């Protein structure tokens, strides 16, 4: 099941494990609601190794542009668990992206809370 399908069918509270070795970043959850803006849940991120640090960022957009605007980020160290809280605004489009800050393999678990 694709990651975007997980978010769209309501399974987004289930943890999803991401493995990325040669990737700089991975888009973990994206929600597009072009008719009525909605509020979003926060993202729980667990860095289980081997990378010393990953960064999770929240981006939003609207129907009048193709640009994405960063609106919050957290750095998650090796063995840490953190929550990236989103603004209380309603959004048409939003996504979370996790960046591997090292040249090592990253194992990350993420879910919406």
N, C-alpha and C positions, 0 to 999 in steps of 0.2 A: 504494500500500500504506500503510495507516495506521501511525502510529508505534508504537502498542501491538502491532500484528501483527509488526513488525520485531523487537521485543524478545522476543516469545513464540516465534517460530519459529527463533530462533538466529542471526539476521542482525545482532544488536546490535553486533557488532564493526565493522560497516561504518559509515563516517561518514555522518551525516545533516546536511544543511545546513538551517538554520532562518532564515527571514526574518520579522521582525515589526516593523511600523512603528507602528501605533496600539495594539498590545497591550502590556500591562504585563508579562505573563509568559506562558510556554508550558511545558506539561508535556511533557518530552522522552522519558522512559522510565518505564514503570510496570509492575511485576510483581506479580501477585496469586497466591499459592500458599497457599490456605486450609487445606490438609491437613497438609503437612510444611514447617516453616520451612527456608529456604535462605539461604546466604550470598550476597552480592551483589558484582558487579564495580564497580570505580571508574569515574568518568566523566571523559573527556578533553574539554575545552572550548577552542575556538579562537575568539577574537573578531576577525573580519576587517573590522569597521567597520560602519557609520560611527559608531555609538555609542561613546563614550569608555570606557564601563564596563558590564559585565553581571555579574550575580551568579548562581551556580549553587548550589542548595541540595538536600540529600538529606533526605527525609522517610520515616518508617517508621510503621507502624500494626500492630495485631493484631486478631484476630477478636472481641475483647471490647468494642470501641469503634469509633465512626465518626470519631474524632479522628486527625489526623496530627501527628506529633512531629518537629520539626526536629532533625537530628543531624549538622550539619556544613554549612559553606558556604565558597565561595571567590569573590573578586572577580577578574574577568579584564579587564584593560585592553585598549585598542585595540592590535591586533597581537600580543597575548600568547596563549600556550598554557599551560594549567594542568590539573592532575588533581585532582579532588575524590575523596579517598579515603573509603570508607565504613567504619563500624565492623565489627569482625570477628564480631559477633553474627549469629545467624541470624534472619531476619525472615519473617513471613507476607506482609506487604504493604510495598511500597516504591515510591518515585517520586523522580525528579529533576525539578526545576523551574528554569528559567532566567528571570531577571528582567532587563528592560531598565531601567537606572538613569538613562536620559536621555530627552529628547523627540526624539531622532534615531533614524533607522532602524538596526536591529541585524541584522547578518549573523553567524550563529554556526554553527560546525560542532561536532557533538558525537557521541561514540561511547563505548561501554563498552570498558574495557581491563582 
